[in-house]
């Protein structure tokens, strides 16, 4: 019997028991849609976190920070690392290059600065430097692209900073001037406080003020000299070279008498974080896979019932020349066809859930080619695995006993 005919027979058999087939497919639909949705969310979160944290910016470098022993170092605006320090580290064998830490994210620059009227309020005073339009405001207007091109000395501050300056009626600050590092800036708007990062905290979560990038660079040095990144050569012993660089800074560093130098294995931290994100994705996918296993049991039960109901049909086919392989193939194809239908519907539901999640969250949940392959691959595997035993039992039955 040809393969196409066997498959047509299998589809007809499924169609004869529409209600039972549909109820069996419900489990598959839920299982496949759950796994694909959860897996897609996990991958989307991994990409989201990687993008915001800047994991892709690290290239196996080791970072070095300087911790001053008193607040006067920061107040005087001193850079933690000088060009002389960089030259010393670059001279070490095994070091490929040394650069200041890049404080930009997704093309947007950030800088540390303090509003004079607010002072140190216990927050990380992170300023967002813009070339385009800024965040929405609750009073006044947002930073605009024209502010950058016209080099307007304007700033938008958050509610907490506004209330610290003017506790009552902070909105009256709009149009007034404040000082940042001794320079006057016009407050053109007041924005809401940034929400705290419940899972992933980035510089964006700590922004207290927004202003044009070129204006900030005009008054201040926006390059972050508080940290350097040391990139090793491919053949270098990272641990050995890292310790040698740290020892050199502690011994010959420009500010060795005013604080302490410390190395941070950025590459190791990034790898650990990537592993954690991947593990979370796999874990929630495994949890979703439990529903697939349960739905597979339902498929097996349905095929067993189908075999018991069609005993005489199997006997007649065997008597007319059908081989054990033909009988086994028919029931295997019934299981695979059923799971493919359920998998297809489940995948469509997963796409719908992904679109809805993307509309209400910052995650871009989009089932890709891998998830398509995963959906249909799981459907076929479930169909084969859970239909194998019922199909094998049908093929092993004796012709005489089947026809009685």
Secondary structure, DSSP 4 states (H G I P E B T S, - for coil): --HHHHHHHHHHHHHHTHHHHHHHHHHHHHHHHHHHHHHHHHHHHHHHHHHHHTGGG--SEEEEEEEESSTHHHHTT--SS-HHHHHHHHTSTTEEEEEE---EETTEEEEE--BTTT---SS--EEEEESS-----SEE----HHHHHHT--EEEEEHHHHHHH-SS-GGGGTT-EEEETTEEEEEEEEEPPPPP-SS---GGGGEEEEEEHHHHHHHS--S--SEEEEEEPTTS-HHHHHHHHHHHHHHH-TTTTSEEEEEE-HHHHHHHHHHHHHHHHHHHHHHHHHHHHHHHHHHHHHHHHHHHHTHHHHHHHHHTT--HHHHHHHHHHHHHHHHHHHHHHHHHHHHHHHHHHHHHSS------HHHHHHHHHHHHHHHHHHHHHHHHHHHHS-HHHHH-
